[in-house]
Amino acid sequence: MKKIRVLIVDDSAIVRKIFSEELSKYPDIEIVGTAPDPFVARDKIVALKPDVITLDVEMPRMDGITFLRKLMKYFPLPTIIVSSLTHKGGKLTLEALDIGAVEVIAKPGGSYSVGDMSAQLAEKIRVASKVRLTKRENSEPETVKPLSRALSQTTNKVIAIGASTGGTEALKSVLTQMPPNSPGIVVVQHMPAHFTTAFAERLNGLCQMSVKEAENNDSVVPGTVLIAPGNYHMILRRSGARYYVEVKTGPMVHHQRPAVDILFKSTAKYVGPNAIGVILTGMGADGAEGLLEMKQAGAGTIAQDEASCVVFGMPKEAIQLGAADKVLPLLQIPQEIIRMI
C-alpha cells in the first residue's frame, strides 16, 4: 500500500510532536518531516516531496497566508489549514481557503480532544491527497458580476445547497451570482464550529443577497441565505406559509454535523416540488440520499460535474443514485437555478 506522505508545518513544537505521533498510528499515512516555519518548510518540500502539508496560519518569519500564496503559485500542494478557533483565525482561515487550501481543522483545545483531532485530520489528509491542483497567479479577484436576469419575489420557493471539500469557493461562485430578490437559500457546508460565522460574514460582503449564520427559528425568506453553523444540524420546517430552520445538535450523519442529508431530507418533506436542491464538490456520500428524496418529492435537482469539482465525491454519489436532474459545470449552475425558478 502506497502511503500518503505528509509534512507538518507549525511553529509549536508540541503541536508538531502531537500530530506526528497521532498520525503515525495510521498505516496509510507517513510523516516525512516537520517544519517550524515556512522557510524551513520550503526547503523540506523540495527535498521530501510530500503529498500533503498541514499548515498553521500564524507563524514567525512568514505567516501561513503569505506562504500559501507562494506555494500555490510556484509549487501547488494539497494543503490543510490548522487553526485555532478564534474570530481572527476564522477570517484568516477563509482567506487561506480562497487562496487554495483544500481543508481546515481546529487545533486541539477545550472539549476538542487529541483523539478527535487525529481521526479528523487523518481523514482530511486522505481527502486532500486526491485533490487536483493547478498553479494560481494570485491576482486580485475580479468583482463578480451577478446575473442580470430579474426574479419576481416569491414566498413559496426554497433553494437548498450542500457542499464539502472545495465548497467554500464553489458556494461563493454560486451565491454571488444570485439576484437580491432570489428565493430563500439554505446551505450546509462541512466546516468546523466557529468558522461558519466568519464564512457567512465574508459571503455577506460579496453577495447581493443577505447572508448570515443560521440561528434557531430563523425564517427562510426571499433575499436571505442561511448558513448552517458548524457542529449543528440545520433542519427546514414549515408552519403555515412560513418556512424556518431548526438548529440543533444530534448524532453525526455520514461523519458530519451539519449534514447535507439532514437539510435535504427535511426540505423534501416540507417544501416538495417548490424546492431546488444543489449538491456541490465534496468527499463522501453526504447529501446523495437527501437529493434523491428531493427529486422524488418533485423538486428540481442539480449536481456539479466532475471537471469543475475539487473532489468529485458527493456529486458522483448523487448522480449514481439518479438524484440529479442536471449535471453541470459550476459556472452554469446559478443560471440553471434561476431557470428552474
Sequence and secondary structure as in RCSB ss.txt:
>XXXX:A:sequence
MKKIRVLIVDDSAIVRKIFSEELSKYPDIEIVGTAPDPFVARDKIVALKPDVITLDVEMPRMDGITFLRKLMKYF
PLPTIIVSSLTHKGGKLTLEALDIGAVEVIAKPGGSYSVGDMSAQLAEKIRVASKVRLTKRENSEPETVKPLSRA
LSQTTNKVIAIGASTGGTEALKSVLTQMPPNSPGIVVVQHMPAHFTTAFAERLNGLCQMSVKEAENNDSVVPGTV
LIAPGNYHMILRRSGARYYVEVKTGPMVHHQRPAVDILFKSTAKYVGPNAIGVILTGMGADGAEGLLEMKQAGAG
TIAQDEASCVVFGMPKEAIQLGAADKVLPLLQIPQEIIRMI
>XXXX:A:secstr
   EEEEEE S HHHHHHHHHHHTTSTTEEEEEEESSHHHHHHHHHHH  SEEEEESS SSS HHHHHHHHHHHS
   EEEEE S HHHHHHHHHHHHHT  EEEE SBTTB HHHHHHHHHHHHHHHTT                    
    SS EEEEEE TTHHHHHHHHHTTS TT  EEEEEE   TTHHHHHHHHHHHH SSEEEE  TT B  TTEE
EE  TTSEEEEEEETTEEEEEEE    BTTBSS HHHHHHHHHHHTGGGEEEEE SBSSSTTHHHHHHHHHTT E
EEEE GGG SSBSHHHHHHHTT  SEEE GGGHHHHHHHH 
